[in-house]
Amino acid sequence: MIFYFGCWSKEHIGHYLYDANGLRPRFNRRDGGVTDHWETIIPWGFNLDGGLTPLPRVFGLAAFHQLHSFAGSREEKWWSALSWWDSSADTRPGSSSTFIMNEKESPSMLLALAREKFPTIFARFDFEVALPRVDG
């Protein structure tokens, strides 16, 4: 599943986590309950809010992150994130867009899936997204 963290539109500024339908996702907890506290489920937590973006602040220059967590279970779970500075909806300093998946994925595939699932987000960009070089 792919998610977007950022501003949904110029009319809805503020950085939040969205699914491909523009809804705030809910996640299953280990105890069988459900939560909308994504920061307790996604391994980067509140770092999604500008903490994964590259330096220097160049619009469209992406940073790629990947990690795995066991999240209290024996099954290893991979997460991938692609993040860049973006003021296309929110012009305040520090605005960014981040796409994350709860799978191990390459930067180019993550970008392709993000473009497919979130076309309205990409339609507002006046820059091209430059992927980082990933060795290995």
C-alpha positions as CSV (number, residue, x, y, z in Angstrom):
1,M,0.0,0.0,0.0
2,I,1.3,3.5,-0.9
3,F,0.6,6.6,1.2
4,Y,1.3,10.4,0.7
5,F,2.4,12.7,3.5
6,G,2.1,16.4,2.6
7,C,-0.5,18.9,1.6
8,W,-3.4,17.5,-0.4
9,S,-4.2,20.7,-2.2
10,K,-3.9,24.5,-1.9
11,E,-7.2,24.6,-0.2
12,H,-6.2,21.9,2.3
13,I,-2.8,23.0,3.5
14,G,-1.1,21.3,6.5
15,H,0.9,18.1,6.3
16,Y,-1.1,14.9,6.8
17,L,-1.0,11.3,5.8
18,Y,-3.3,10.3,3.0
19,D,-4.2,7.2,1.1
20,A,-4.7,7.2,-2.7
21,N,-8.3,8.3,-2.3
22,G,-7.4,11.4,-0.3
23,L,-8.6,9.8,3.0
24,R,-6.7,9.6,6.2
25,P,-5.8,6.0,6.6
26,R,-6.5,3.8,9.6
27,F,-4.1,1.0,10.6
28,N,-4.5,-2.4,12.3
29,R,-2.8,-2.6,15.7
30,R,-1.1,-5.7,17.0
31,D,-3.8,-6.1,19.6
32,G,-6.4,-6.4,16.9
33,G,-7.7,-2.8,17.3
34,V,-7.6,0.0,14.7
35,T,-5.8,3.3,15.0
36,D,-5.5,6.5,13.0
37,H,-2.2,7.3,14.8
38,W,0.0,6.6,11.8
39,E,3.1,7.9,13.7
40,T,2.9,4.8,15.9
41,I,2.7,2.4,13.0
42,I,5.1,3.9,10.3
43,P,8.7,3.5,11.5
44,W,9.8,7.0,10.7
45,G,7.1,8.5,12.9
46,F,6.9,12.3,12.9
47,N,10.1,12.4,10.8
48,L,7.8,12.1,7.8
49,D,7.2,15.9,8.4
50,G,10.3,17.2,6.7
51,G,12.7,14.9,8.4
52,L,13.3,12.6,5.3
53,T,14.0,15.4,2.8
54,P,17.5,16.0,1.4
55,L,19.8,18.9,2.0
56,P,20.3,21.3,0.4
57,R,16.7,22.4,-0.1
58,V,16.3,22.0,-3.8
59,F,12.7,21.5,-5.1
60,G,12.2,18.1,-6.7
61,L,15.6,16.6,-5.6
62,A,14.4,13.4,-3.9
63,A,15.9,11.5,-1.0
64,F,15.3,7.8,-0.7
65,H,15.0,5.9,2.6
66,Q,14.4,2.2,3.3
67,L,14.3,0.3,6.5
68,H,12.9,-2.8,8.1
69,S,11.2,-3.2,11.4
70,F,9.8,-6.2,13.2
71,A,7.1,-4.1,14.8
72,G,6.7,-6.6,17.7
73,S,6.4,-9.6,15.5
74,R,8.8,-12.2,14.1
75,E,7.9,-11.2,10.5
76,E,10.2,-8.6,9.1
77,K,8.4,-5.7,7.5
78,W,10.1,-3.4,5.0
79,W,9.2,0.3,4.4
80,S,10.4,2.6,1.6
81,A,10.1,6.4,1.4
82,L,10.8,9.0,-1.3
83,S,10.8,12.6,-0.1
84,W,11.5,16.1,-1.5
85,W,10.9,19.8,-0.8
86,D,7.7,21.0,-2.2
87,S,5.9,24.3,-1.9
88,S,3.3,23.7,-4.7
89,A,0.4,23.7,-2.2
90,D,1.9,25.2,1.0
91,T,4.3,28.0,0.4
92,R,5.6,28.1,4.0
93,P,9.3,27.2,4.4
94,G,9.9,23.6,5.2
95,S,7.0,22.2,3.1
96,S,7.6,18.8,1.6
97,S,6.0,15.8,-0.1
98,T,6.8,12.2,0.9
99,F,5.5,9.0,-0.5
100,I,5.8,5.8,1.5
101,M,5.1,2.1,1.0
102,N,5.0,-0.7,3.5
103,E,7.2,-2.8,1.1
104,K,10.8,-3.0,-0.1
105,E,10.8,-1.0,-3.3
106,S,13.3,0.8,-5.6
107,P,13.1,4.6,-5.9
108,S,12.1,4.5,-9.5
109,M,9.3,2.0,-8.8
110,L,8.1,4.0,-5.8
111,L,8.0,7.1,-7.9
112,A,6.1,5.3,-10.7
113,L,3.5,4.0,-8.3
114,A,3.2,7.4,-6.6
115,R,2.5,9.0,-10.0
116,E,-0.1,6.4,-10.9
117,K,-1.9,6.5,-7.6
118,F,-1.7,10.3,-6.9
119,P,-2.0,12.0,-10.2
120,T,-3.5,15.2,-8.8
121,I,-0.5,15.7,-6.5
122,F,1.9,15.4,-9.4
123,A,-0.2,17.6,-11.6
124,R,0.6,20.7,-9.5
125,F,4.4,20.3,-9.6
126,D,6.3,22.8,-11.7
127,F,9.5,20.7,-11.4
128,E,10.7,17.3,-12.3
129,V,11.5,14.8,-9.5
130,A,15.1,13.9,-9.6
131,L,15.8,10.5,-8.1
132,P,18.9,9.8,-6.0
133,R,21.4,7.3,-7.2
134,V,21.1,4.1,-5.1
135,D,24.0,1.6,-5.1
136,G,23.6,-2.1,-4.5
